Amino acid sequence: ELVRQGEALKRTEQMVDKMDQDLKTSQRHINSIKSVWGGLVNYFKAKPPESKPEQNGAPEYYANSRLKEAMLSSKEQESKYQESHPNLRKLDNSDNDFNKADLVSSVQRDPYPKNQQLRAYHQKIDTNLDEMSSGLSRLKSLALGLQTEIEEQDDMLDRLTKKVETLDVNIKNTDRKVRQL
């Protein structure tokens, strides 16, 4: 949603820049109509290039790289999460909640008690803590990406607000000049 809003802000900024360019062209025409001297000045004055309107610090919009990375990593982890979530995975009690690979790795480092039930319980707790840590890490990276994206869009909104205020003043001045004609 933030990426979509960022793109909309970018398009809005481009439209405001285009309106400003059109307003400058209108001002040239008003000067030509207003007096012979204005028309003569406009005739000898170089025409403004018909190029893309100024962006005034508005580069092409791309979603924040931190947010993109967080979203990609979150999508990668989502399938793992669904496979391991107690309410989303298929129940399989044939191996008493731990598999042979866990048993082999636990024998090699063996930080667990000798009692099999206690060992299984500790392994299950460790697995759950690892899953929680992974989920919290994912949430943190998403939150940091969202924060950065929001800050960038806030800057864009500030820039857009200034442009719109300036454009509003210019439109009122141009409207006043047209009414005087």
Secondary structure, 3 states (H helix, E strand, C coil): CHHHHHHHHHHHHHHHHHHHHHHHHHHHHHHHHHCHHHHHHHHHCCCCCCCCCCCCCCCCCCCCHHHHHHHHHHHHHHHHHHHHCCCCCCCCCCCCCCCHHHHHHHHHHCCCCCCHHHHHHHHHHHHHHHHHHHHHHHHHHHHHHHHHHHHHHHHHHHHHHHHHHHHHHHHHHHHHHHHHC
